[in-house]
Structure formats: C-alpha cells, structure tokens
Amino acid sequence: MKRLFLLVPDLKVTKEIVHELEAIGINDSNVHVMGNASETLKKEHLHEANLIQTTDLIPSLKRGAMIGIALSIVMCSVYAYALTTDGEIHLLVIAILVLFGLLFGAWASSLIGVSVKNPIVEKFNDYIKSGHYIMMVDTPPERESELSSQIISHHHDVKLVAV
C-alpha cells in the first residue's frame, strides 16, 4: 500500500474527499485525518490518525528488529565458538538467541519510535495548528496516480505533499 499525504484546508473539503473516495471503492478505514479538533473528527465520523500514522513507530520497529537480529547473530557466533566446550552447537539455543534479539530490538526501538513524529507530519505541524487538516489515504500502488489526480482535479485547494 502507498500512503498519500494531502493538505486539506477545512473540514467540509475533508468530508467531501472521504465521500468521493468511498464512492470509488476506497474503504474509509484506509483514510486517516489529522487535525487539532479530535472531537470534531469523531462527531463527523472521520477516522482520526493514530500513533501508527502520526509517529515513526513502524519504521522504528523494522529497524530495531533488523538490528536485534544482527546483534543476536553476533551473540550466536560467540556462543558457537567460545562457549561450547564439547563442539556441539545447540540449535534451540541459537533459535532462542535470535528470537530474543529480534524481540528486544523491536521493543527497544519502538519506545523511541513512538516518541518521534512522522517526518511528513512534523513538517506540516504548523499547518495543523492553524486549523487545517492532513489527510492520509492508504491506496494500492496501481491506483495511486488515479486517486491523487482525481482528488486534485476536484479540489484545487488541496495539495498532495507526499506519497
């Protein structure tokens, strides 16, 4: 899935875009809105962007898991060459070390990722503070250009800022 980031000037246009997307087959669970007034978004039945969309959580989890696996491979090498006295390598120990490294790396990096804003959201934080909205639309890659051009052609005041 690709994520389109749209700068939307007001709630009326935001609702219009959501209805247009629903009409062409984009499920409303794939549309997330970020704005100052979360109660207004709930009242209008718009999906407010959550931690997954507004922070660096998922990329951090992936990076942490990869770093954890890399470090656990180093630990497995130490185990295999230095700690085995009988020359027998226990696969269960290696599997546990790799799993531990993966989980620990993902956990540790998620603690950092949840406190770091999504770079695109961070860039347009002032836009949100001034009462506007950021809309995030998750779309299949093959429909990306179709959807973005349709939204921009119907709403000239909406800006596509990232994919």
C-alpha positions as CSV (number, residue, x, y, z in Angstrom):
1,M,0.0,0.0,0.0
2,K,1.1,3.5,-0.7
3,R,0.1,6.4,1.5
4,L,-0.9,9.7,0.0
5,F,-0.5,12.8,2.3
6,L,-2.9,15.6,1.4
7,L,-3.1,19.1,2.9
8,V,-6.8,19.9,3.2
9,P,-7.9,23.4,4.1
10,D,-11.1,22.7,6.1
11,L,-13.5,20.0,7.4
12,K,-16.0,20.4,4.6
13,V,-13.5,19.6,1.9
14,T,-12.1,16.7,4.1
15,K,-15.6,15.1,4.3
16,E,-16.2,15.6,0.6
17,I,-12.9,13.8,-0.2
18,V,-13.8,10.9,2.1
19,H,-17.2,10.5,0.4
20,E,-15.6,10.7,-3.1
21,L,-13.0,8.0,-2.1
22,E,-15.8,5.8,-0.7
23,A,-17.7,6.2,-4.0
24,I,-14.7,4.9,-6.0
25,G,-14.1,1.9,-3.7
26,I,-11.6,3.2,-1.1
27,N,-12.7,1.9,2.3
28,D,-12.9,4.6,5.0
29,S,-10.7,2.6,7.2
30,N,-7.9,3.4,4.7
31,V,-8.4,7.2,5.2
32,H,-7.0,8.9,8.3
33,V,-7.3,12.5,9.2
34,M,-5.2,14.6,11.5
35,G,-6.3,17.9,12.9
36,N,-6.5,20.0,16.0
37,A,-10.1,19.1,17.0
38,S,-10.3,15.4,17.6
39,E,-13.8,15.7,19.0
40,T,-14.9,17.3,15.7
41,L,-13.4,14.4,13.7
42,K,-15.3,11.9,15.9
43,K,-18.5,13.8,15.6
44,E,-18.2,13.9,11.8
45,H,-17.3,10.1,11.7
46,L,-13.9,10.6,10.3
47,H,-11.1,8.3,11.2
48,E,-8.5,10.2,13.3
49,A,-4.9,9.3,12.6
50,N,-3.4,7.2,15.4
51,L,0.1,6.5,16.7
52,I,0.8,4.3,13.7
53,Q,0.2,7.1,11.3
54,T,1.5,10.0,13.2
55,T,4.7,8.6,14.6
56,D,7.8,6.8,13.4
57,L,6.7,3.6,15.2
58,I,6.6,1.1,12.3
59,P,9.9,2.1,10.6
60,S,11.5,2.1,14.1
61,L,10.1,-1.4,14.8
62,K,11.6,-2.7,11.5
63,R,15.0,-1.1,12.1
64,G,15.1,-2.4,15.7
65,A,14.2,-5.9,14.6
66,M,16.9,-5.9,12.0
67,I,19.5,-4.5,14.4
68,G,18.3,-7.1,17.0
69,I,18.8,-9.9,14.6
70,A,22.2,-8.7,13.6
71,L,23.3,-8.5,17.2
72,S,21.9,-11.9,18.0
73,I,23.9,-13.4,15.1
74,V,27.0,-11.9,16.8
75,M,25.8,-13.5,20.1
76,C,25.3,-16.8,18.3
77,S,28.8,-16.7,16.9
78,V,30.2,-16.0,20.4
79,Y,28.2,-18.9,21.7
80,A,29.3,-21.3,18.9
81,Y,33.0,-20.5,19.1
82,A,33.6,-19.6,22.7
83,L,31.0,-21.1,24.9
84,T,30.6,-24.6,23.5
85,T,33.2,-26.8,25.1
86,D,32.1,-30.0,23.5
87,G,31.9,-28.6,20.0
88,E,28.2,-29.3,19.8
89,I,26.0,-26.3,18.8
90,H,22.5,-26.5,20.2
91,L,20.1,-25.2,17.6
92,L,17.5,-24.4,20.3
93,V,19.9,-22.0,22.0
94,I,20.6,-20.3,18.7
95,A,16.9,-20.0,17.9
96,I,16.2,-18.5,21.3
97,L,19.1,-16.0,20.9
98,V,17.8,-14.9,17.5
99,L,14.2,-14.6,18.7
100,F,15.3,-12.7,21.8
101,G,17.4,-10.3,19.7
102,L,14.6,-9.7,17.3
103,L,12.0,-9.0,20.0
104,F,14.3,-7.0,22.2
105,G,15.5,-4.8,19.2
106,A,11.9,-4.2,18.1
107,W,10.7,-3.4,21.7
108,A,13.6,-1.0,22.4
109,S,13.3,0.8,19.1
110,S,9.5,1.1,19.4
111,L,10.0,3.0,22.6
112,I,12.0,5.6,20.7
113,G,9.8,5.4,17.6
114,V,6.6,6.2,19.4
115,S,8.1,9.4,20.7
116,V,9.3,10.6,17.3
117,K,6.8,12.2,14.9
118,N,6.3,11.0,11.4
119,P,8.7,13.3,9.4
120,I,5.9,14.4,7.0
121,V,3.5,15.2,9.9
122,E,6.3,17.1,11.7
123,K,7.0,19.1,8.6
124,F,3.4,20.3,8.4
125,N,2.7,20.7,12.1
126,D,2.2,24.4,11.8
127,Y,-0.4,23.8,9.1
128,I,-2.4,21.6,11.5
129,K,-2.0,24.1,14.3
130,S,-3.5,26.8,12.1
131,G,-6.8,24.8,11.9
132,H,-6.2,22.8,8.7
133,Y,-6.1,19.0,8.2
134,I,-3.7,16.4,6.9
135,M,-5.4,13.5,5.2
136,M,-3.6,10.2,4.8
137,V,-5.0,7.8,2.3
138,D,-3.7,4.3,2.0
139,T,-4.1,3.1,-1.5
140,P,-2.9,0.2,-3.7
141,P,0.2,1.3,-5.7
142,E,-1.6,0.8,-9.0
143,R,-4.3,3.3,-8.0
144,E,-2.0,6.0,-6.6
145,S,-1.9,8.3,-9.6
146,E,-5.6,7.9,-10.4
147,L,-6.7,8.8,-6.9
148,S,-4.3,11.7,-6.5
149,S,-5.2,13.3,-9.8
150,Q,-8.9,12.8,-9.1
151,I,-8.7,14.5,-5.7
152,I,-6.5,17.4,-7.0
153,S,-8.8,17.9,-10.1
154,H,-11.9,18.1,-7.9
155,H,-10.4,20.2,-5.1
156,H,-7.9,22.8,-6.3
157,D,-7.1,24.0,-2.8
158,V,-5.9,20.5,-1.7
159,K,-2.2,19.8,-2.0
160,L,-0.6,16.4,-2.4
161,V,2.6,16.7,-0.4
162,A,4.0,13.1,-0.2
163,V,3.4,9.6,-1.4
